[in-house]
Amino acid sequence: MKLMPGDTAAILRLRAGNSQQTAQTSEKGTLRPDARDLFNNEGNSLANPYNGQFPWVTPPQSATQISRRNTIAAPAYAAQAQIVSFQVPQAMEAVITHVICKYDGSGFLQGSGSVVWSIDINRPLGAAQQGYNPPDFGSIITQLGDFLIFPFPIPGGIRLYERDTIRFKVTTAAPVGIGAPNYITAMLLGWYYPVKLAFPMRSMGSAG
């Protein structure tokens, strides 16, 4: 990739604007979103990364919406259960922009820790040593969003890469009710798009 005047400063801006700066570990090994962004931007000047077309900020025309939701009966105390999941298709990237997590039943008090939702990436149920939690979403002790009003927005979104799997899980504790008619709901909203959209202008004579 050819560097152009202003690229050094642009690299710093690009890194500063990324919401996942620290290296993360998944089933695919160590992930470095900042380095991957530079690779995907191949063929474009870093002074104008992605030619201003960030597909994880504004859905491109070819984007496919993500609207995964599910409701389960409240599980037994201390037994983590998976509510809903989404796997990014091959040759795609994705972003989760909004979520909902909700409890309908008895005994729940916001922030008490009697219901704890969690979002993780590439961590199958029961595999505590795999994958990672997006910052601020590993232990959620309050309901987020609402189906009748508005889902909860995630500043900057949760970016996902090819074959990543994001999961919404829950754990309960006394005194909330478990089993029917106590129900727990979770929802993932966003979109996915072709990886090639990360450098859409490459074939139109961009510097490289």
Protein Blocks (a to p, Z undefined) as FASTA:
>chain_A
ZZdehklmmmmmmmmmpcblbccddfkbpadfklmmmmmmgoiafklgghlpafklbccf
kbccdddddddddddehiacdfbdcdddehiacddfbdcdddddehiaehklpaccddde
hiaehilmggcddehilbccbdedjfkloccddehiaaddehiacddddddddfbdedjf
bdcddddddddddfklmmmmlmnopaZZ
